[in-house]
């Protein structure tokens, strides 16, 4: 597997994981210190399927906001 293929393979897995806000919450609560996880408002997570160009002509791809 080339580096590009490996990156795409991992990217697909992360996109699948981050498609489900409840899994994002579990991930953050499981890996971050409690005082940091408590700062999150998980009810505000929403899916973004965006691939766009910013006003500064930077390419952006978003999945979760």
Secondary structure as GFF3:
##gff-version 3
##sequence-region A 1 65
A	DSSP	alpha_helix	3	18	.	.	.	ID=ss1
A	DSSP	alpha_helix	21	31	.	.	.	ID=ss2
A	DSSP	alpha_helix	34	37	.	.	.	ID=ss3
A	DSSP	three_ten_helix	42	44	.	.	.	ID=ss4
A	DSSP	beta_strand	47	53	.	.	.	ID=ss5
A	DSSP	beta_strand	59	64	.	.	.	ID=ss6
###
